[in-house]
Amino acid sequence: MATAVPAERDAVARALAEAPARDVLAVGVGPAAAAAGTATALARAAAEGRPFDLVVSAGIGGGFPPDLPPGTPGAPAEPGAPVGSLVVADEITVADLGAETPDGFAPVTELGFGAVTHRPPPSLVREVADACGAATGTVLTVSTVTGSAERAAGLRLRHPRALAEAMEGFGVAEAAALHGLPVLEVRAISNPVGPRDRAAWRIGDALSALSDAFGKFAPVLRSWNTHD
């Protein structure tokens, strides 16, 4: 399991205390640190003869509100993710890797190289989401956390299935892909995506929800195999 910071690592580790062969690592904040930390851990495990078979990016994140008024630019085509809820990514998409053009933002794939999305195994997404009552949808990876209504609306306009944003999932997924491993991303929602309002953040509640979720779907992780 790859988390960003020690508080997230500890929340996951508590739920998996009795689970064998589960390493929970805090790999750093942001996609670059997450990719480097995850790739290093995977390479070390393989060199020691104990390779992993699944990589999970886990932590808290911002949720796109489910209640944007009708007609709002970027209004969601899918339900949002309110504070306190859980999201399991069926797509892990980097939102700001690309170029600004006269016509707006162009993802790196439109420039002819790279990737912007990784897709976790569908059966694993379904089983994990069912086990903990999570919503499924796109989780965006950003290098700069959204802090305005305008940017939140713009992200939803480009990514109408986005339920949450965080800062590490795509980096973890890139590292997993280089090692030929499947990836999963799980987020507990601690705050709404949009204008920064620290009074509305519920980080402690989100960490508790994250720990509870891993307790519920740990049996799925133990029994899952790569049949997708």
N, C-alpha and C positions, 0 to 999 in steps of 0.2 A: 504494500500500500504506500502510495506517495502522497504526503500532505505538505502544505506550505510551511506551517509554523508549528512549534512544539505543542501549543494548545490543541490544535487539530489532531496531531499525532497521538496525544494522550487520550483524546476522546475516542478515537478508533481503537487504540490499544486496549483500553478498558473493556470494550465489548469483545475483543478477540483474545483475551488473556488465556483462555483455555484451548484456543485453536492451535493445532500444530502447524509448523512450516509456514507461518505468516510473519513477514517482516514489515514493520510499520516505520516509515522514515519521513522525517521532515526535510524536504529537499530544497526549500527556499521559496521566496516570493517572486512571481513573474515567470513567464514562459521560458526564458533563457536559463535561469537557475534551475527550474523544474526539469528541463530537458537534460542539463548537464548532470544534476544529481541523480536522476533516474537512470540515465545511461551508465554512469559510473557504478551504481549499485547492481545493475543487470550484468555488466561485464565482470565485476568482481565475483558475483554468484556463479556465473558460468565458468570462470577460471577455477573456482574452488570445487567444481563438480556438483553444484547444487542449483542448477538453473531453475528459474521460475517458469510457470506456465500461464500466468495472468498478471497484468498490471492494473491497479486501481488507483485513480486519482480521486482523492476524497477531501472534503472540507466544507467550509461555509461559503456563501456567496450572496450576491444580490439577485432578487427576483423581479421580473417584469410584472408590474401591477396588472391584475385581471380586470380592472374596472375603469380603463380609459374611456372617456365619453365617446359615443358613436360619432363618426366623422373626424375624430382626431387623426392627423397625419401619423401613419405608422400604427394605428389601432390594431390590436392583435387579432389574427385570424384564429388563434388558439387561446384557450384559457391561460391566464397568467399564473404566477407562482407567488402566493402571498407569504408574508413573513411567518415563519414557523413551519412551512411545508417542506417537503422533500422532492428533489428532482433527480431522476436518473437520465443521463444523456443517451439519446439514440443517435445523435450527431454531436461531435466535438469540433467546433468551428472557430478558427481564429478570425476575429472581426476586423483587425486593423493592420493586417499584413498585405501591403500592396502599394498603391500610388494614388495621390490626388491628381485628377485630370480636370480639364475644363468642363467635362460632363459629370463630375463627381468622383467618388471613390471607385477605384478599380482594384479588385482582389488580384493577388499575385498570379493566380491561374490565368487571368485574362492577359497578363503580360507574357505568357508563354512558358512559365516554369513554376516549379513548386507545387504545393498542395495547401488547401485551406480547411479540409474537413477529413476527420477520421470517423469511421462508423463502428461502434462496438457490436459484438455478436448479438443479433436480434433476440435469440432465445434467452440469453443471459439477461439482457435488458428487461424483458418481460417478466422473467422469474424473480429478479431482484425487486422490480417495481411492485409486483403483486405481493411479495413477502412483507414489504414495509409500507405499502399504501402510497407510493410515490407517483408523481406525474412523470411522463416521459416526453421529451422534446429536445430541442437543440440547446446546448449550453455553450455560450460564447466565451472565448478566451480573449481578454483585452490586456494591453500593457499599461493602459491608463484607465482607472476606474471611472465609470460614468458619473458626472456630477451635475448634469443639467437635464431639464425636461426635453430640450431640443435634441441633445445627443441620444437620449433614451428613445425618443420617437424615431430618429434617424436609423438607429440600430434595428428597431422592430420593422421599419419599412424595408430594409435590406434583408432582414432575417425574420420573416413573419412567424416562424415556428419557435423562435427563441423564447425560452422560459426563464433563463438565468444567465448571469455573467460571473466569471471568476477570472483568475489570472494565471492558472497553471495547467489546465487540462490539455491544451494543445501541445504544450511542451512535453508533458508526460507521454502523450500519444505518439509524438514524433520519435521519442526514444524507444518506446515499445515497438513501433513499426520497424525501426532499424534492426531490432533483435528478432523480428518475426513473431511477436507476441500480441495476443489480443489485449484490448484495453477497455476499461469501464470508468465512467466518471459519475460520482454521486455528490450532490450538493444539498446541504441544509440551508434554508434561506434565512439570513440574519437581518436583511434590510431591503427596502425597495430600491430598484434601479432608478436613478433620477437625481434630483437636487439633494445634496448631502445634508442630512438632518440626523446628527448623532443621537439626538433624543429618541429617535424612532428605531435605532439599532437594538437588536435583541441577540447579542452575540452569545451570551451564556445559554439562553434557551436553544439557540441553533446548535451549539456544541452538544447539548444534552440530546437533542433530536438526532444528531448525527450518530452519537453513541448508541442510542436506542435502535436506530435503523440497522446498524451493523450487527447488533445482537439478534435482530429478527432475520436478517438474510445471510448470516454466517453459514447456516446449513446449506444454502444454495451454492455458496462459493465452494464449500467442501465437496459437494456432489457434482458440480458442473464439470463437463468435459467439452473439448473443442469439437462439437458436432455441427456447428454452423458452417 
